[in-house]
Amino acid sequence: MKKSTNLYIFIILLFALALRLIYFFGILEGDDVEYVDRAYYISQNGLAGLKELDELPGSNRPGQYLPTALIFRLFGVSELSTALFPLLASLITCYLIYRIGRLLISEEAGLLSALLWAVFPLNIFLATQLDPEGPLTMATTGAMYSLMISTTKKKPLERIGCYFLGLLLIGWAYLIKQSALPIVFAAAAWFYWSYARTAEMRSQLATRFSKKTLTLVIGTGIVLSLAFLVAYLLKQPWDKSINSAELTATDISRTMVLGRMNPIRWEELGNEYYFSLSRQLYTPEPAANTLSSYPAAFQLTLFDVFVPILLLALAVLTLTKERRAYFGMLWLAILFLYIEWGPYPRNLRQIFYYLPVSHWISPDNFLYVCIPLVLTIAAFLSTQLSSTNLKQAILISISSTLVASALLENPVTGVQATEFLAIIIVAIFCFCLIGAQTIFTFRTNRGAHRVIFIVLLAAIGMGSLKHGLHYHVSFFEAFSERRANLKAAHAYLQSEPAYPIVYGTSGLPGWLNIYSGYAYSPPLFTNPTYPETRFTENANMLDESGGFLLNTGCGPVTSLAEWPIKEFGDASSEFCVSLVKKIPVREVNAALAQAQASAADPTTAENILNYIAVAANAENFPAFVDGLSKMAAHDPSDTPIVQASEILVQKVAAGASHQIDLLPTDEGDLENWKLGSLLNASLADEQPGKVLVITINGSTPDLQTIQLPLTLRANTAYVLEIEFTSFAPANLVDFTEPEIPDSSGEIWTRELSWTTIRVAFVTPSSLSSPEQVWLELAKLYDKGSISFRRLILSEIQ
Amino acid sequence: MKMAKKSLSFSWQSNLFPLVAVLLLGVLLRAVYYSDQVLFESVQAAKNSSSIAQTLDEDVVQAIRELRTSPRADRILLPPTALLFRLFGITATSSAIGPIISSLLAALLLWATGKLMFSNGAGLIGALLWLILPAGVFLSTQLLATNFLVPLNILVVCAYLYAKSRGSSRLYVFAAFLAALGLWLHWLHMLASVVFIILDILSSNSRLKNYKDYIIPSLLLLTVLYLLASQTGNEALQVLYLTRLIEENLILLPLIVLCAAYAASTKEAANLQSLLLWFGTKLLIMVAGAHWIIADSLVGTIGVAAYWLDLLVPGMLLVGWALNKKLDEAQTIIWVPIICAGIAVLLLAGQANWLMTVSRIAFGLTLLLFMFLLAFWNAAKTKFKPVGLLFLTFFVLGSLTLNNWYWLSYRQAHDNTRQLVDNIAHGEKATLFVQEEELMTRLSYLAGFRPFPVQVEQTSLTFELVTADQSAGLPAGSYTAMSAHYRDFEFGAPLASWEPVDVYGTGPTQLLLFRVLP
């Protein structure tokens, strides 16, 4: 190997590392938690732990757990140590692909393969999360490389050593994830390719196997295949098989042509899992706006940049008879066809059931198929540039990609950079659709040809960065939000008593445990119990011991017992985390008295919120309302009235209220109301009673308001029940002077049929009691009408 | 480019039978997957044509004035449609016949262009691909300007190439006139063909000939610079992805890439440059003009189908040339009619589920076969004829699945309206009040745009458009209809005095029928 090549591969590996650190993923999604748990367990219990795990369902991937366990043993549990194994695997794969490219095609193709693998989006995002696909790809690539170099070894011992290493790596790949097994077909193809194609080997085959023997072997193969087919057809209904084939046809086959995946979602197959043998037959329904709707918002754009170039590469390499690239193409075809149509028996009993691999896999399973894909593209590009130009192109591509990534991730330049990257992808598409002509006609003009391909290589690097719906990255921000919220919850829990934490169905305690470095408990699959650990399944014990519950979401709370002591994150986000604290029953009264005293003026919002939470925990409703009204006086905008609304509505439903009908009985009553100048009000007689109809004609420059006077008492909870229809867009219920927080929010609505809503509010303690206030019943704009059939104000006693 | 003198002469055995077979398959596909005027734009065009047809009876000059007030692109479709309405009345057939004939004419012109450029077989395969293209089958029954502009577009290029091969100045003038007409009607549609002709003329110039290799890269560079300057990269990407340029041509796209690469690598590249230039110019203009395309009213309904149908014309010729070259002329002439007949038999066997299953699997197999074809091109070369034929068969079969999708999804809205009309047409007379203009236009179309009351079977029917304010005062006994998902403010809530009668369809196209109670 030349020194300069060493330098280039080193630069490419550094570049790959930089990109993976820029787009660091960590422990975010779902499966990785399971792997971390199991690896941690083994790191604590040694190989005995591995044996115990063997008996647990879904724990059959020791090839994945063991290396991580070793890393945990050495560096402890952290997000960085968790990502170390896949990160190393990704970088090693980058090096291996370079070696394979060099062996099969040329030095330049090897360098280009490594560069393309460094920027391959799916690989970047899988490189820092503990999923099996990155390590699996490393093991299968390593196995292929070992088998490939075996054919270059002269000494039998060296050759046997390579075979052994190759088999070992295939075994490791199998132990990482069983779906790696189709690599044996690619390995077999390599042996055929390297041996049977030589004249010497052909003559050996001819002497060793007579035609008769070959006929016998082939005949036996056919008979066995037919027997398998019959057994398979007897075992599985034909319609189910054909339906599976059908779904596969409309599913993954377009991945390699479109670069997009999952046109059929699992959910569409019904409640039964897609791989279930008892599932109903599924035929995709025609979509209503097939031509005008987005192709499919849920589809993943995995290979936007790579697919058109692959198509062009396949075409050019075959047409120019670039034989060195043929094995890469064969390797790609074998893996792709298997993953597309091949069966995946989940266990031996199901060996005769046809379950297409592609039906139940997520896109990450394509990662190891992408090795020959990248090799093929590299083979094509490397034939277009001289060695010197190619090295220049690599440096230009690396620098432009790093600059693009810096601009893309910078909030100031992000929008323009996205626009720029979109142009790059469009240019690549156009080049691939019409560029064939350029490639061939410009062969005579080396200068122009060189420029075109140097620019193309830079474009591939930059275009790979475009934020699309890459694998899992569509949820990256949401997952990151959950991680930040749980880390905040962990920090908060440090200052709280060491009560047990209940783990239910949300899975949050598992995340919390991992983010804290297993500060609360060993992995959850070991069924940890309090008091040995901080986790318990028994929620009933909390009355005695006190405790915490973690919930996802921060919306309305349905009972006082579920009122959170603290919320973490944006309340409107589905990844907001709420923490419920249970105070031991024997301590609750004292805690309430203390919280009440802390909430007395002058005080802080935090003290009042704590008072509300303790009052709710003590199930003391008057104190709860008192807390809310104190908060309404202290800081109306931060009052948790939306969260409290459901509790207040339930109180009204239970009959604990005094009700006032606010609907006017005659036109005279309306004189007390304040209506916008463009509004006309009238009372209509309809069954079962009167209906107040307020119309607005024509478009309006200003919002039109409907206000009515109310006399309210301080420190009191109310629920306003409104039954209405609205043709004009309306925003209901608002108190502006004085400001009283209500649960209706800033929602503009339009309801064509009679709809009932209930709006809760609590009057501030600062209100003089009783006091008249103006309720802004609704704001309207544009033409249409709003009608009210029921307006009941309930004062909760 | 210097072209050999080509002829458009016609031989019964080698031209007529295969061509007729291809055209008959085109007609059959359009009949089986027939959907009435289901797009709002096409119903609107039918309404405008009907209005012109009525005026034509009274005052020809006034009819011309009326035509001049319509959108310019529609002026190519309104006169023939008005004439058809005048002759045969407003029916589903008379509405669809114009676009269907245009689509067949486009296929004929494609064949002629292919024959002029290459050979009879190349044109034949190009015409076959055009006629089976799924979105093409669906759109070619709709009264859309595109259906009439595409043949005009091909005619311009065909006339230019013919003029060039004959050296006829009269034909050049004819081509120029057609190009000017096309630019006047819809400049974005015609621009690529005009640019192609200009570039081809320039590249024929001996002084400029050496620079012809730079045309496509220069155009690509200009497009990129334009996109950068106008900050419309995301829009251009939308045109490629969001509006399904690629997805809906899934089974055609890889084939075009393969054939383009093949065309460029052969020694005959010089003869193919015109075609590649035509295709490239169209693609780049479409991408560069993304923001005009997205702003086009047609895009709201049918994506950019209108534009990419046009784009695919040279692509199909390219595929036609490559397949024909590999099959050889005699094979093409024999096998194309056989494939057409096979597909026709399958289609006539009924729209059974098994056919859809077969075509869905064929769809997947086509893609896989394509991968195989590429990966083992050299090995497959010796067996190309059976492989190529198998490919072509799968390709045609696979397209049936997509046809089914367009056909069913768009037809729902129209069928719901038709069912609604049939349901109320049972008494002596009935009045239906609607509040949506789109629904009203659709109903008027079903009534042949005749003045109300209109006789439907034994019932004297009246459809009337009412405003939301008027909805409270509808006469007892009348009907009113609304869609489940109203779109605009004109639509009011169902009143308590409206008794639900029936519901038609499901999803966004669902219609609700009410009877007004006393």
Interface residues (C-beta under 8 A of the other chain):
Chain A: I242 N243 A245 E246 T248 A249 T250 S253 R254 M256 V257 L258 R260 T283 P286 A287 A288 N289 T290 L291 S292 Y294 P295 T301 P308 L311 L312 L314 A315 V316 T318 L319 T320 K321 M329 L330 L332 A333 F336 L337 E340 W341 Q416 T418 E419 F420 L421 A422 I423 I424 I425 V426 A427 F429 C430 F431 C432 L433 I434 G435 A436 Q437 T438 I439 F440 T441 F442 N445 A448 I452 E686 Q687 T725 F727 E751 L752 S753 D782 K783 G784
Chain B: A135 D213 Y214 I216 P217 L220 T223 V224 L227 L228 Q231 G233 N234 A236 L237 L240 Y241 L242 T243 R244 I246 E247 E248 L250 L253 P254 I256 V257 L258 A260 A261 Y262 A263 A264 S265 A269 Q273 L276 F279 G280 L283 L284 V287 V299 G300 T301 I302 G303 A305 N353 M356 T357 R360 I361 A362 F363 G364 L365 L367 L368 F370 M371 F372 L374 A375 W377 N378 T401 N404 W405 Y406 W407 L408 S409 Y410 Q412 A468 Y486 F489 F491 G492 A493 P494 A496 G507 P508 T509
